[in-house]
Amino acid sequence: MAGLKQDYWQNYVDGNWVDGGAGRLTVENPGTGEPLAEIALADATDIDRAVKRHSPVMKAACCYPCGPSSAAE
């Protein structure tokens, strides 16, 4: 993984860079199979935390009815 500015990338949740609860995932170059970097692998708890923190922002930014019920209309 030489030559990269950063070998490991964390998840960005609520203004903070955090590790994923499910460990790490290696990202490979599809042409060579060489590892490019590792990324934080989120688990269900990480996703729930991100959604809960994002929901108030999304509601404030939404200027039309949004969500699952409006998709069917």
N, C-alpha and C positions, 0 to 999 in steps of 0.2 A: 504494500500500500504506500510505497514511497512516492513522493512527488505531489501528494495532496496537501493542501493547506491544513486540513483537519481529517484525521483518520476515523473519528467517531462523532456521530451527530445525535444529539439528544432531542427529545420532543419538547415543543414550546407550548406550555400550558399556563394560562393566566399570568403572563408576563415573566415566566421563569423557565429556564432550561432544566428539564428533569429526565432522569433515567426511566426507562420503561419497566414495568413490573414483570414482563415476560422475558427479560434478557435482551439479547442483541441479535440482529439479523445482518448477515454479510451480504453486501451488494456487489455483484460481479459484473465485469465488463462482458457484455454478451458476445463480443467478437473474439475475445481471447480466453474467457473464463477466469481471468485474473481478478483477485479481490480488489475492489475500488475503495470501499469504506465499510464501516459498520454503522448501523442506525439503531436507535432505541426501539425495542419492540413493545408496544403498548399492550396491556391486558385490559380486561373488562373494567376494572377499577379505575385505571387511567382514563379510559374513554368516558366513563360516567362523570369523573371529575372535570374533564374538559368540556363536556356538554353542559353540565350544571353551571360552570363559570361563563360559558359562551351564551347561554340562553337569555339573560337580561340584556346583553349587548344586541343580540339578534332582534329581540322584541322592540328595542328602542330604535333600531335602524330600519325596521320594516315599515314602509309607508303604505302598504296595501295588505289585505288579508293574506297571511301566509301560513303554511303548515299543511299537514296531510289533508285536512278537509277541503282546502281551496284547490288542491290538485285535481280533484274529481269533478270540479265545476267547469 
